Amino acid sequence: MQAAQALEPAALVPVQLLAPGGHVVLVGDPKQLPPTVLSRAAEASNLAQSLFERLQQVGLLVSDLDFGIFRVIPKSSLEC
């Protein structure tokens, strides 16, 4: 699972296990699949956001990595 899909509470669990002075690297694409939230109560409590997205919103995280990777979908896979 990429970091942009991990809900904030789930992403914070391993962060708590970091040694003092440890670092966290989150990799993902928030423009792809969003986190899946099944609970309306969780969504109403602002828990439908990934930690990745929240850090981007406050300006603590943004590195645009462009490796020139493109997704190629063979034509035959589209002909169902």
C-alpha positions in Angstrom: 0.0 0.0 0.0 1.3 3.4 -0.9 1.4 6.1 1.8 -1.3 8.2 0.0 -3.8 5.4 0.6 -3.0 4.7 4.3 -5.4 6.4 6.6 -3.8 8.7 9.1 -4.5 6.6 12.3 -3.0 3.5 10.6 0.1 5.4 9.4 0.8 6.9 12.8 1.1 3.5 14.5 4.6 2.7 13.0 5.6 6.3 13.4 5.2 5.9 17.2 7.8 3.1 17.1 10.6 5.3 15.7 13.7 5.7 17.7 14.4 9.3 18.8 15.9 11.1 15.9 14.4 8.6 13.4 13.1 9.6 10.0 10.0 8.8 8.1 9.7 8.6 4.3 6.2 8.5 2.8 5.9 7.6 -0.9 2.7 7.8 -2.8 0.5 9.6 -5.3 -2.5 11.4 -3.7 -3.9 11.8 -7.2 -4.4 8.1 -7.6 -6.5 5.9 -5.3 -7.7 7.8 -2.1 -7.9 6.1 1.3 -10.9 3.8 1.7 -13.1 4.8 4.6 -16.2 2.7 5.4 -17.3 4.5 8.5 -19.4 7.7 8.2 -18.5 8.5 11.8 -14.8 8.3 10.9 -15.3 10.5 7.9 -17.3 13.0 9.9 -14.4 13.1 12.4 -11.9 14.1 9.6 -10.3 10.7 9.6 -10.8 10.1 5.9 -7.5 11.7 5.0 -4.1 10.1 4.7 -1.2 11.3 6.7 0.5 12.0 3.4 -2.2 14.4 2.3 -2.3 16.1 5.7 1.4 16.7 5.7 1.2 18.1 2.1 -1.6 20.5 3.2 0.5 22.0 6.0 3.6 22.3 3.7 5.8 19.7 5.5 6.0 17.3 2.6 6.4 17.7 -1.1 9.0 16.2 -3.3 7.9 15.6 -6.9 9.8 12.6 -8.1 9.6 12.2 -11.9 11.3 9.0 -13.0 9.8 9.1 -16.4 7.7 6.0 -15.6 4.6 5.6 -17.7 1.9 3.0 -17.3 1.4 1.0 -20.5 -1.9 -0.9 -20.8 -1.8 -3.4 -23.7 -4.7 -3.0 -26.0 -5.7 -6.6 -25.5 -6.4 -6.0 -21.8 -8.9 -3.3 -22.7 -10.9 -5.5 -25.0 -13.0 -7.4 -22.6 
